[in-house]
Amino acid sequence: RRRQRECRADPAASSTAASSTRARCITDVRADAGSTTFLAGTLSLKEENEVHLIRLLPGENELVCDGLFYHPNEIWDLKSCPFDHRLFSTVYTSGEGYGASVWKIPELYGQSNSPQLEQLFMLDDHTDKIRCVLWWPLGKHDKLISIDDRNIFLWNIDPSNKSAKVISQGSADMLPNLRGGAWDPHNHNAVATITDSSLHFWDLRSMKRSNAIEHAHIRDVDYNPKKQNIIATAEDEFGIRLWDLRMLKHPLKDLPGHSHWTWAVRHNPEVLERIQLSIYGWLKLALMTLDPKALLVRPLGKKNHYCTRILTTKIASMELHGAPMIHRCLLLCLMMEGLF
C-alpha cells in the first residue's frame, strides 16, 4: 500500500518503490492508442504482488507509473485486452495450484492511492497447470483461449456482464505438455500451440489438430500480422525460422545471427513487415529487416540503428522497475508497441 501511495503521488518515485520487486511478465496496452503504455506483473514470494500501469512520456526516454494495483498471487502470464485498455488477463499461482482471471482497471481520476482491481471472472474449468491466456490480436472478439498442460479451452466472454463460459475443449492426447501458443490474426478459428518437441496447429471449430511441425524444439511462435500464412519460430538449434503454413515440410528461411538458443521472436505489427525482433541467450537482442519478396536479411539502416538505441535505453530504464533479471517479455512488448 505504501508503494501504491508513492506511485500515485510522485510517479518519479515509482522506480525506487518497485526496485525490490521481481517482475516476470509485461505486456503492451495496444488498445490505448493515445499513449505508449504497459502493464507489468510482479512475482514475489515474500511481498504482496502487484500490477504496475507504466507509461512512456512522449518525446522522452522516461517511464512513469500511473497506477499500482494489488494482485492476490504471483503472476506468471499477463496479457492486455486488444480492444479495451482497461481489461487484462493473468495466470497466477498460489499454494493450491494455478488459476486464471480477467481483470478491469478502475478509473483513477487522479487519486493519490490506486483503487482495487475488479475481478470480472475466473477461467476456472482447468484441472491441469494453466500456461497462458490468448486474446485474438485484431479487433473486438467475444472469445478467449486458455491453454493448460493437456488442453485448449475456447471461452465465450462478456466483460460487461462479468461472465465467461466454455464453448469447446481440445485435448492434447499423447502430446508432450503444452507450453504456450499464438492466435492467428488472419483467422480467428486457427491457433498454434507449442510443446517441448513440436508445434501444432488447431482448428477451433472442431478442436482438432490440423497440421504440425515435428521434431523441433520451439520456444516461441508468432504469426505475421501483415502477411497471411507466414509464421516465425524461435528454436533452440536453428535460431529464427520463417515458415509458410501451406508448405510445412521445410522452412521458408533460416535467419542467421544467433549465437545461442533463441527464447522469443515477434513481428512488428505496425511498420511494414520487414522488422523482426528476437531474444537469444541472456537478454541479447537481434533486430532484422527482411525483404518481403526475397526474404533476405538486409543490413539495418541508420533509422533502425537509432531505434535500437532507443530500445536499449528503455530496457535499461525498465530494469529499475522490475527485477535484476528482466523477463524476455519485457523486450518483446517494447517492439510490439510499434516503436520502429
N, C-alpha and C positions, 0 to 999 in steps of 0.2 A: 504494500500500500504506500509506503514511503516513496518507492521508485515511481509509482503512479503519480503522486503529487509533484515530484520533481520534474517528471517528464512533461506534464501539462503546464506547470508554472514557468518552467525555463527549458525549452526544447534543447538548448545547447548543453544542458546538464545530462541529457539522456545517455550520451556516450559513456560518461563516468558511472551513471546509475546502473547501466546494463553490462558494464565491462566484466563483472564477475559471473555473469550468467552465460551458460553454453547454449548456442543456437545451432540446431541441426538443419532446420527447414526454413526456406524463404521462397516467396512467390511474388511475381509481379501482379499488380492490380490492373489488369488490362481494361476493365470496364470504366476506370477512372480516366477518361480521355483528357481531362483538363490539367493533369499533372503526372509526374513520374513518381509512382507510389508503390511501396512494397509492404508485405506482411511477413514478419519473421516470428517463428515459434521456438520457444526455449525447451531445453531438455535437461532438467535438473532433478537429482535425487534428493537433495537436501533443502532446496528452496522452493517456494511456490513458482509454478510455471506460468508463463505469460505469452500473450500475442502482442507484438510491437507493430504499430502502424507507422511506417517510416516514409518520409517524403524527401525527394531531391529538390533543393532550392533551384528555381530557374536561373540559368546563366552562371551557376556556381557549382563547384565540386564539394558541396557540403550537404550532409544528411541531417534532418531533424526528425524528432519523434513527435508525431501528432497525437498519439494515443497509446496507452499501455493497459492491456486488459488481462485480468486473471483468467487462467485456464486450469481446470482441475487436475490434469495429468500431463505426463511427459509427451511431447508432440513429436511423432515420428514421420508424419506426412502432412503437408499443408498445401492446399490448392485454393486459389481465388476463383470466384464465380465469374465467367467471362461476360455476363450480361448485367450484373448488379454489383457495384463496387462495395456494397456493404455485406455481401454474403461470402462465406468461405467454408471449406470443409477441413477437418482434421482427423487424422488417425492417431490414436494415443494408446498408452499402456498404463495400467495400474497393477497392483499386486495380484489381481484376479485374472488378468488377461488383456486382450486388445479390444478396442472399440473404435467407432467412427461416428461423427456427428456433423451436422451443418449448423453454422452459427450466423448470427446477424450482429453487425457492429451498430451500436446505438448512435443516435445523433449526439454530437459532442457539445455544440452550442457554446464553445469557449470555456467550459468548466475547468476549474483548477484540478479536478480529480476525475479520471476516466470512469464513466459508469460501467456497469457489468455487461458482458456479452449476453446475448439472448440465444439460448439453445433452441433452434427451431424443431429439429427432430434428430433421432438417432438411427443409424443404419445397423440395426441390432439382430438381423437374421443370420449372421455368421456364427459358425461354431469353430472354424479354424482361424488361425492368425491372419488378421487383415493386413494387407500390404499397402494398398493405396486406394484413393478415390479419383475418378476421372470425370471431368466435365467435358461436354462436347465443345471444342475450342472456338467455333464460329457461331456467333449469334445466340439468340434465346432458344433454349431447348428444355422440354419438361422431363428429360430423362437424365439419369445419373448412373455411373458404373462404379461398383466397388469390387475389388479383387482380393481374395484371400489365398492361402497356400494351395487350395484344391478347387476353387470355384470362382466363377464370374457371376455377379448379380447385376441385373438391369432393374433400376428403380424408376417408378413414376413419382415425380416430386411436385409438390405445390407449396412453395415457400409462404405464400400469403395465408394459407390455411394450416401451415405448420405440419404438413403430412408427407409421408413417404411410404410407398407400397411396392413390394417386389412384383415385377411383371413376369420375369423369367429368370432361370438359373442355368448356367452351363457348368458341367463338371470336367475337370482336367483328367479324370480317369487315372491312367497309369503314368502320366507325365511326371517329371520331377516337379518340385514345388514351384508354383508361380511366384514371381518376384516383382512384377510391375507390368506396365504396358503403356500404350498410346492409342488415342481415338482418332480415326481418320477424319480430318476436317472436310473432306470432299464427299463423305458418305457416312451418315450417322448410324448406319447398320453394320459398320466394319470397325473392328478393334484388333490390335496386335498385342499379344502377351509374351512376356519373357520368362523362360525357365533357365536352369543352370546350363543347359546344353542345346537350346533351340529357341526359335522364335515362331510362334503360332498365330495364324490369322483366323478370326472368328466372324461368322455371320450372326448378328444379334437377333435376326428374325427366327432362326432355327436353333440358336445357341449351340451350333456345331462348328468344329474346326474346318476351315475351307482350304487351307494350304499351310506350308511350313518351310522354314529354313532350318535344316537339321545339322547336328554336329557343329554348332557354332556357339562359342562362349560369349554371348552377347550380354552386355551390361546395360545398354540403353538403346532406345529406338525413337525416331522422330519422323513424322510424315512431313513432306514438303508442302507448305501451305499454299504455294503459288503454282505447283505443278502436280497434277493428278498422277497416281500410280508410282511415285518416286518416294523412297524412304531412305533414311540414313541410319546405320547401326554403329554403335561403339562396341568394339570387341577386344578381348584380351590379346589375341595373337596378331590381328591384322590392323589394329587401329580403327580407322573410319572406312566404312564401305557404303557405297550407294547401290541401291537395288531398284529394279523395275518389277513391280508386282506381277506383271504379265509374263515375266521370264525369270524365275527364281532359281534356276539351276546354277547360274553363275552371276556374280556381282557385276553391276554395270561399270563400276570404277572402284579401285582401291586408292585411297588418298594417303600419300606419304607424309612424313614429318613427325611421327610419334615414336618416341624412344622408349616408351613404357606402356603398360596396359592402359586402355582408354576407359575412363569412367562414364562419360556422358557426351552427347552431341545434340546440337539444336540448329535448325534453320532460322534465319532471321525472317520474321513474319511480315515485316513492313517494307523494307527497301530491297527491290529486285529479288532475285533468288540466288545470287552469287555468293552471298556471305554465309559461312558456317562457322560456328564456334564449337570447339571440343575441349574437354578437360582430360588430361592424362597424367599419370604419375601422381605426385603430391602437389596439387594446386598449380599445374602448368597449363597454360592456355595455348591453343593453336587456332589462329584466325585465318580463314582461307577464302579466296574468291574462286568461283567456278564459272567457266564458260558454259552457259545453259545449253548450248548446241553441241559443243565438242566434249563437254565435261572434262576439261583440262584444268589443272591447277595453275593459276597465274600469280605472279608476284603482287604483293599488296602495294597500292598506290599511296601517295602522300596523304590523302584524306583518310584512308584506312589506318595508316600508321598513327595519325593523330587520334583517331577513335580508340586505338589500342592503348594509348597513353591515358585517355580518359577512363577506360575500364580499369587500368592498373591503379589509378588514383582512387577510384570509387571502391575498389575491392579493399584497398588498404584502409579506407575510411570505415567500411563496414566491419572490419576486424575489431574496431573499437566497440561496436555494438554487440558483438557476438562472442565467439569462442576463440581460444588460441589456434585451433584448427577449424577453419571455416568449412562447412559442408559444401560439396560441389554445387548444390542447388543455388547457392548464393551467386556463383559465377554465371549460371545459366540464366537466371531471371534478369540480370542486367542486360544481357543480349536480347532477351525476349521482349523487352520494352521497346525495341526498335531504335536503339541509340545510334545505330550506324546511319 
